[in-house]
Amino acid sequence: MTDPLSAALSALLSRHHALSDGQVADYIPELAGADPSDFGISMVSVHGRIYNAGDAEKPFTIQSVSKPFVYALALSELGLARVARHVGFEPSGEPFNAVSLEPETGRPANPLINAGAIVTTSLIAGDADAGFTRIREALSAFAGRALSLDEDVYRSEASTGDRNRALAYLTSSQGVLARPANEATDIYFRQCALEVTATDLAVMGATLANAGINPVTKRRVIGEDVARIVLSVMSTCGMYDHSGEWMVRVGLPAKSGVGGGITAVLPGEFGIGVYSPPLDLQGNSVRGMAALQDTSTRLGLHVFAPATEARTAIAASTMAGNTLSLWLRGELDFIAAEQIARHIHDQVAAFPIGLIALDLTNVTAVRPIAAELLAATGTDMTSRGVRIEPTDPSGFLGTRPGVVRPPPSAG
Ligand code: DON
């Protein structure tokens, strides 16, 4: 039996199958053989559920979709400050293969155009083979399975990729390339020729959505900060000179590749992978973009269109005598703590409350800023003669409401 979301994804593919615009990439000769009718989509939740439709398991080369993930590896190895000496994080508004460097710094504007991607690849430690092995292992960890190299596509690009070699020499002349130009492009061509499926792209995106933990393997691949930086750069630069229109119409950080793949991410929720080889003039999959725009609109996924009814950390609130009882749930972050503090203040202003029973049994985590705000609320309530009695089996708060102690370390 097909689950409802996979069925909805199949219907979505049917709606866009007839779209025949675009051309399969042929500037890398081996890509010209792709079947233009291939069309697949996969959605993977941060809980690790996989929903597939169409050719979601058909392999193709990752091409530029590799770029944000190699950027993540470089950031993990070197940190943002060191990486930023070599490559920036501003949108360039130019095509993916533009001969483009920032005039003041000599750096490529961002790691998602080819010039910036080649520089990023050059930063990965080790000789050419070791560097590529690190990249392959990192991308495999994002995908949750060992990715293999399409030797034919690699050789095809290596024998025709003079424009990329020119970009490498140009960045080398500016002192921002971290290894010899021919070595950097050789690793970059291999990175682009790693074979993936739409499902792989969805799992990779879901790993970014899940703050760096692969939701299928449960392995931490990158830190939370790195995931945040990579998603920020994807949202401003991922679709090259189409990035602004993409954010307006689709509203999901994304990265495309000339193999026909696109990864899109709804932070905190889903990774989506699509595959359809015909490309528009910007090098983005035509049907892939249409499918993602449709998915975002129908499922209401635009990152800047959150639910108008804000999620609540207060599962229930009751008043009996002079006791206010609050049952809290989920992860308490700044937004949750502000809701709780506001609710407590409103209730105390409106009713003669002597005791607040705060139940944290269903709380899963307390961010430091939330702990700080709740402690300040506790201190304020104490000064007003209101007692707070927490039920806190995980020990997120101290016994005194004004005192917060860190949660016990997770097992
Ligand atoms: O460097 C190139 O031209 C290819 N290996 C990758 C370019 C690419 O995928 C552009 N994205 N849509």
Residues whose N, C-alpha, C, O or C-beta is under 5 A from the ligand:
A	BS01	DON	Q63 S64 F96 N114 C192 S256 G257 V258 Q282 G283 N284
